[in-house]
Amino acid sequence: MDMKYVRYILIASLLFFVACAPVFKDEIMKNSTINPSPIELNASPASFEGKMYIFGGKIINLRTTPDGYVIEAMFLPVDSRGKIDDGDNYIGRFLAILPKEKGILDPLIFKAGRDVSIAGIYRGIRTQKSDNIENTYSYFEIAAIRLWEERAYYSSPFIYYPYPQLYWWYGPNYYRWR
């Protein structure tokens, strides 16, 4: 076999294995439970406290407190590698805190609507008032966080085309990662 082909095979296999890598370090992935149920966590918080979980979320709010940065988000399920599953599977809200000594979360980057994957240690439940309603949230301390690229909505130029579309892959509207 020619060395040029061997080089291409090695590069292709390397790219394949990098694309299948988990979001967080192997140590975190092995010691964590993926997709905790907020109903179970809130039903008996003492039995789950101190355990590591991996889950996803869509940021609703980020605020700064004297203890650190608190993200309020809605739960989104993740796959076995920690990537957010597509779909609108709303299963509740949570609070996640990043203590100030562990780093900074910039409110311009971690803004409402962005997707995150979080590896966090469950710390119990917290009650918080929002819009004059008192809500109970699962509360996590962030061990690792991954911010995903924003989704942008693009309109296809073919929607205004007066003739039938000949190509099925150009739907009228589609989502694309920006």
C-alpha positions as CSV (number, residue, x, y, z in Angstrom):
1,M,0.0,0.0,0.0
2,D,1.2,3.5,-0.8
3,M,2.2,5.7,2.2
4,K,-0.1,8.4,1.0
5,Y,-3.2,6.1,1.5
6,V,-1.9,5.0,4.9
7,R,-1.7,8.7,5.9
8,Y,-5.2,9.4,4.8
9,I,-6.6,6.3,6.6
10,L,-4.8,7.4,9.8
11,I,-6.1,11.0,9.6
12,A,-9.7,9.8,8.9
13,S,-9.6,7.4,11.8
14,L,-8.3,10.1,14.1
15,L,-11.1,12.4,13.1
16,F,-13.6,9.7,13.7
17,F,-12.5,9.0,17.2
18,V,-12.3,12.7,18.1
19,A,-15.8,13.3,16.8
20,C,-17.1,10.5,19.1
21,A,-15.3,11.8,22.2
22,P,-17.4,12.6,25.3
23,V,-18.1,16.2,26.4
24,F,-16.4,15.9,29.8
25,K,-13.3,14.1,31.0
26,D,-13.5,10.3,31.4
27,E,-13.1,10.6,35.1
28,I,-16.3,12.8,35.3
29,M,-18.2,10.6,32.9
30,K,-17.5,7.4,34.8
31,N,-18.4,8.8,38.2
32,S,-21.7,10.5,37.1
33,T,-25.3,9.6,36.5
34,I,-26.7,10.9,33.2
35,N,-30.1,12.7,33.1
36,P,-31.3,12.8,36.7
37,S,-35.1,13.0,37.2
38,P,-36.0,16.3,38.8
39,I,-39.1,14.7,40.3
40,E,-37.1,12.0,42.0
41,L,-34.5,14.6,43.2
42,N,-37.1,16.9,44.7
43,A,-39.0,14.0,46.3
44,S,-36.1,12.8,48.4
45,P,-33.2,15.3,48.2
46,A,-31.3,13.8,51.1
47,S,-30.7,10.5,49.4
48,F,-29.2,12.1,46.3
49,E,-27.2,14.9,47.9
50,G,-23.5,14.9,47.1
51,K,-23.8,12.7,43.9
52,M,-22.5,13.8,40.5
53,Y,-24.9,14.2,37.6
54,I,-24.6,15.1,33.9
55,F,-27.5,16.9,32.3
56,G,-28.3,19.6,29.9
57,G,-30.2,22.8,30.0
58,K,-31.4,25.9,28.2
59,I,-30.4,29.0,30.1
60,I,-33.2,31.2,31.3
61,N,-31.3,33.6,33.5
62,L,-27.7,34.1,34.9
63,R,-27.2,36.2,38.0
64,T,-24.3,37.1,40.2
65,T,-24.5,36.5,44.0
66,P,-22.0,36.9,46.7
67,D,-21.3,33.1,46.5
68,G,-20.8,32.9,42.8
69,Y,-22.7,32.8,39.5
70,V,-26.1,31.1,39.5
71,I,-27.7,29.8,36.3
72,E,-31.4,29.2,36.2
73,A,-32.2,26.8,33.3
74,M,-34.7,24.3,32.2
75,F,-33.6,20.6,32.1
76,L,-32.8,19.1,28.7
77,P,-31.8,15.5,28.3
78,V,-28.3,14.6,27.1
79,D,-27.0,11.5,25.3
80,S,-24.4,9.0,26.7
81,R,-21.6,11.4,25.7
82,G,-23.1,14.5,27.4
83,K,-24.4,16.2,24.2
84,I,-27.8,17.7,24.3
85,D,-30.5,15.6,22.5
86,D,-32.5,17.5,20.0
87,G,-36.1,18.0,20.8
88,D,-38.2,20.0,23.3
89,N,-38.3,17.5,26.2
90,Y,-39.1,19.9,29.0
91,I,-38.8,18.2,32.4
92,G,-38.5,21.1,34.8
93,R,-36.0,23.7,35.9
94,F,-32.9,23.8,38.0
95,L,-30.4,26.1,39.5
96,A,-26.6,25.6,39.1
97,I,-24.0,27.6,40.9
98,L,-20.4,28.2,39.9
99,P,-18.5,29.4,43.0
100,K,-16.4,32.5,42.4
101,E,-13.2,30.7,43.2
102,K,-13.8,28.3,40.3
103,G,-14.1,30.9,37.6
104,I,-16.3,33.4,35.9
105,L,-19.4,33.1,33.8
106,D,-19.8,36.1,31.5
107,P,-23.5,37.2,31.2
108,L,-22.9,38.3,27.6
109,I,-21.8,34.8,26.7
110,F,-24.0,32.7,29.0
111,K,-27.1,34.5,28.0
112,A,-30.8,33.4,27.9
113,G,-31.6,30.8,25.2
114,R,-28.1,29.2,25.1
115,D,-27.7,25.4,25.6
116,V,-25.3,24.1,28.2
117,S,-24.2,20.6,29.3
118,I,-23.3,20.5,33.0
119,A,-21.6,18.1,35.3
120,G,-22.8,19.1,38.7
121,I,-22.9,17.9,42.3
122,Y,-26.4,17.8,43.7
123,R,-26.8,20.0,46.7
124,G,-30.5,19.7,47.5
125,I,-33.5,21.9,46.7
126,R,-33.8,25.7,46.8
127,T,-36.9,27.8,46.8
128,Q,-36.8,31.0,44.8
129,K,-39.3,33.6,44.0
130,S,-39.8,34.5,40.3
131,D,-42.6,36.6,38.9
132,N,-44.3,36.7,42.4
133,I,-44.5,32.9,42.4
134,E,-42.4,30.8,44.8
135,N,-40.8,27.8,42.9
136,T,-38.7,24.8,44.1
137,Y,-35.6,24.0,42.1
138,S,-33.0,21.2,42.1
139,Y,-29.8,22.9,43.1
140,F,-26.3,21.8,41.7
141,E,-22.8,22.9,42.2
142,I,-21.0,23.1,38.8
143,A,-18.0,20.8,38.5
144,A,-17.7,21.2,34.7
145,I,-19.7,23.1,32.1
146,R,-19.9,23.1,28.3
147,L,-21.6,26.0,26.4
148,W,-22.9,24.9,23.0
149,E,-23.0,27.0,19.8
150,E,-26.1,29.1,19.3
151,R,-28.8,27.9,16.9
152,A,-29.8,30.4,14.3
153,Y,-32.9,30.3,12.3
154,Y,-32.4,30.8,8.5
155,S,-35.1,31.1,5.9
156,S,-34.6,29.3,2.6
157,P,-34.6,31.5,-0.5
158,F,-36.7,28.9,-2.2
159,I,-39.8,29.7,-0.1
160,Y,-40.6,32.7,-2.4
161,Y,-39.8,30.8,-5.6
162,P,-43.1,30.6,-7.6
163,Y,-42.3,27.2,-9.2
164,P,-42.3,23.8,-7.4
165,Q,-39.2,22.9,-5.5
166,L,-37.2,20.2,-7.3
167,Y,-34.8,19.4,-4.4
168,W,-36.4,17.9,-1.3
169,W,-33.4,18.8,0.9
170,Y,-34.2,22.5,0.6
171,G,-37.2,22.6,2.9
172,P,-39.0,25.9,3.3
173,N,-37.2,26.7,6.6
174,Y,-34.4,25.0,8.4
175,Y,-32.2,25.3,11.5
176,R,-28.5,25.6,11.3
177,W,-25.7,25.9,13.8
178,R,-24.1,29.2,13.6
